[in-house]
Amino acid sequence: MRLENLAPVSAFPVMPGRRWGPGWWWSATTGRHVVHGSASMRTQLMVLDRDPEVTGLAARPVRLLWRDTDGRVRSWVPQLFARYADGTGLLADCPSSPNAGGDRAQRARVILEAACARVGWAYRRLEPPPGVVAANLRWLAGYRHPRYQGSPGLRAALTEAFAGPRPLADGAAAVGDPLQILPAVYHALWCQHLTTPLEEPLHEEALVCADAERGGGGVEKRLGADGGHEKG
């Protein structure tokens, strides 16, 4: 069963008085919408959607049940599922803070990690990326749709213009009218055809390069440990 094709097994509730409610994220990976129930979940959808190894995304596609040591049946619904190009999967929750969910979430974590390991998958509680990285990704995500890639041949022109590290505005102006070229630059940065250090504020003087080894490839890698999306 392809979990990435399943609808949520439970809805995201609307909580009166909260500043954030359920919404939809249009995925550049799948061309479909994925529901989210919190700002932190939306952020993690954004990060996963940009990962070139992710091929599928779904929200709450499965409920796991198990019998605890006291004999009681427990259950947990992970917030996200991601499918990777090698066929493995990631079940994940998107807490707004490390202690969100309390003891129940930590007990479920142990069970889910073991269950996923048995099938060669991974379970993670994904920590929010650093503030500057998140802000940069939100800006680039606004240009994730293919309509921003520009005319045929523009990608090759951008690759040539940014063959070496170059200020963003300078490279865009070298290709053509910045009002027409900048959306394609941001789209290429989202797709990682171009790279820039994302832990630094993205502005007109930010250094951009078509070569990941020279243009900040170290900051384009997926975040590791509990705060990132590396496969188990």
C-alpha positions in Angstrom: 0.0 0.0 0.0 1.4 3.4 -1.0 0.9 5.5 2.0 1.7 8.7 0.0 -1.6 8.1 -1.9 -3.9 7.8 1.1 -6.1 10.5 2.6 -5.7 11.5 6.3 -7.1 8.9 8.7 -8.1 11.8 11.1 -8.9 15.4 10.4 -6.9 18.4 11.8 -9.2 20.1 14.2 -10.0 23.8 14.1 -9.2 25.2 17.6 -11.1 28.4 18.5 -8.7 31.2 19.7 -5.6 29.7 17.9 -3.8 31.9 15.4 -3.2 29.0 13.1 -5.7 26.6 11.5 -5.6 23.7 9.0 -4.5 24.5 5.5 -3.1 23.1 2.3 0.4 23.0 1.0 0.8 22.6 -2.8 3.7 20.2 -3.3 6.1 20.8 -6.1 7.2 17.2 -5.7 3.8 15.6 -6.4 1.8 18.4 -8.0 -0.9 17.8 -5.4 -2.0 19.5 -2.2 -1.1 18.1 1.3 -3.1 19.2 4.3 -1.4 20.5 7.4 -2.6 21.4 10.8 0.1 23.7 12.2 2.7 26.2 11.3 5.5 23.8 12.3 4.0 21.1 10.1 3.8 23.5 7.2 7.4 24.3 7.6 8.5 20.6 7.6 6.3 20.0 4.5 8.2 22.9 2.9 11.6 21.4 3.8 10.6 17.9 2.6 9.1 19.2 -0.6 12.5 20.7 -1.5 14.4 17.5 -0.9 15.3 16.1 -4.3 15.2 12.5 -2.8 11.6 12.8 -1.7 9.1 11.4 -4.3 5.9 11.4 -2.3 4.2 13.2 0.6 1.1 12.6 2.7 -0.4 13.9 5.9 -1.7 11.5 8.6 -2.0 8.5 6.2 -1.8 5.8 8.9 -2.7 5.0 12.5 -0.4 2.7 14.4 -1.9 0.6 17.2 -0.1 -1.5 19.8 -0.7 -3.2 23.2 1.3 -1.5 26.0 2.9 -3.4 28.9 -0.1 -2.8 31.0 -2.3 -4.6 28.4 -4.0 -1.4 27.2 -4.3 -0.7 23.4 -2.5 2.5 22.5 -2.5 4.4 19.2 -0.6 7.2 17.4 -1.1 9.0 14.1 2.2 10.4 12.8 1.6 13.8 11.1 3.6 13.2 8.0 4.8 10.5 5.6 7.5 11.0 3.0 8.6 8.5 0.4 12.2 8.5 -0.8 13.5 7.6 -4.3 15.0 4.4 -3.0 11.6 3.2 -1.8 12.1 3.8 1.9 9.8 5.9 4.0 9.8 8.4 6.8 7.0 8.8 9.3 7.4 12.0 11.2 5.9 14.4 13.7 6.4 18.1 13.6 6.4 19.4 17.2 6.7 23.1 17.8 9.2 22.4 20.6 11.2 19.4 21.7 8.9 18.6 24.7 5.6 19.1 22.8 3.2 16.2 23.3 4.6 15.3 26.7 5.3 11.8 28.0 2.7 10.2 25.7 4.6 11.5 22.6 7.9 10.2 24.0 6.5 6.8 24.6 5.0 6.7 21.2 8.4 7.7 19.7 10.0 4.5 21.1 7.3 2.3 19.5 7.3 4.1 16.2 11.1 4.0 15.9 11.1 0.3 16.5 8.2 -0.4 14.1 9.7 1.7 11.3 13.1 0.0 11.8 11.6 -3.4 11.2 10.6 -2.4 7.6 13.7 -0.3 6.8 12.0 3.0 7.4 12.6 5.8 9.9 10.6 7.8 12.4 11.6 11.3 13.4 10.4 14.2 15.5 11.5 17.0 13.3 12.7 20.1 14.9 12.1 23.4 13.2 15.0 24.7 11.0 16.9 27.8 12.2 14.9 31.0 11.7 17.0 32.5 8.9 16.9 29.1 7.0 13.1 28.9 7.4 12.6 32.5 6.2 14.8 31.9 3.1 12.9 28.7 2.3 9.6 30.4 2.7 10.7 33.0 0.2 12.0 30.5 -2.3 8.9 28.3 -1.8 6.9 31.2 -3.3 8.6 30.4 -6.6 8.4 26.6 -6.5 5.8 26.2 -9.2 7.2 25.3 -12.6 5.6 28.4 -14.1 8.5 30.4 -12.7 11.3 28.4 -14.4 11.1 30.8 -17.4 11.5 30.3 -21.1 13.4 27.4 -22.7 17.1 27.9 -22.5 16.9 30.2 -19.4 18.2 27.5 -17.1 21.3 27.1 -19.2 21.8 30.9 -19.3 21.6 31.0 -15.5 24.0 28.2 -15.1 26.5 30.1 -17.3 25.9 33.4 -15.5 26.5 31.8 -12.1 29.3 29.4 -13.2 31.3 30.9 -10.3 30.0 32.5 -7.0 28.4 35.8 -8.0 26.0 38.3 -6.3 22.4 37.3 -7.0 21.4 40.7 -8.5 24.5 40.9 -10.6 24.1 37.5 -12.1 20.4 38.1 -12.8 21.1 41.4 -14.6 23.8 39.7 -16.7 21.1 37.4 -18.1 18.4 40.0 -18.8 15.7 42.2 -17.3 15.9 41.4 -13.5 12.1 41.7 -13.2 11.8 38.8 -15.6 14.9 36.9 -14.6 14.7 37.0 -10.7 11.7 34.7 -10.5 13.6 32.1 -12.5 16.6 32.6 -10.2 14.5 31.9 -7.2 12.9 28.9 -8.8 16.4 27.5 -9.6 17.5 28.1 -6.0 14.4 26.2 -4.8 15.1 23.3 -7.2 18.8 23.5 -6.2 20.0 24.0 -9.8 21.6 27.1 -8.2 22.9 27.2 -4.6 23.5 29.8 -1.9 24.2 29.6 1.8 20.7 29.4 3.3 21.8 30.2 6.9 22.6 33.7 5.7 19.9 36.2 4.8 18.9 36.0 1.2 19.4 39.4 -0.5 20.7 41.0 -3.7 24.3 40.6 -2.7 24.0 37.0 -1.6 26.5 34.8 -3.4 24.9 32.3 -5.8 26.6 29.6 -7.7 25.6 26.8 -10.1 28.3 24.5 -8.7 27.1 23.0 -5.4 30.7 22.3 -4.3 31.6 26.0 -4.5 28.3 27.7 -4.1 27.4 26.5 -0.6 26.6 22.9 -1.1 27.4 22.3 2.6 24.4 24.3 3.6 22.2 22.7 0.9 22.5 19.3 2.5 19.6 17.9 4.5 19.6 18.7 8.2 20.7 15.7 10.3 19.9 14.2 13.7 16.4 14.7 15.2 16.1 18.1 13.7 16.3 17.0 10.1 15.1 14.6 7.4 18.0 12.2 6.9 16.8 8.6 6.4 17.3 6.1 9.2 
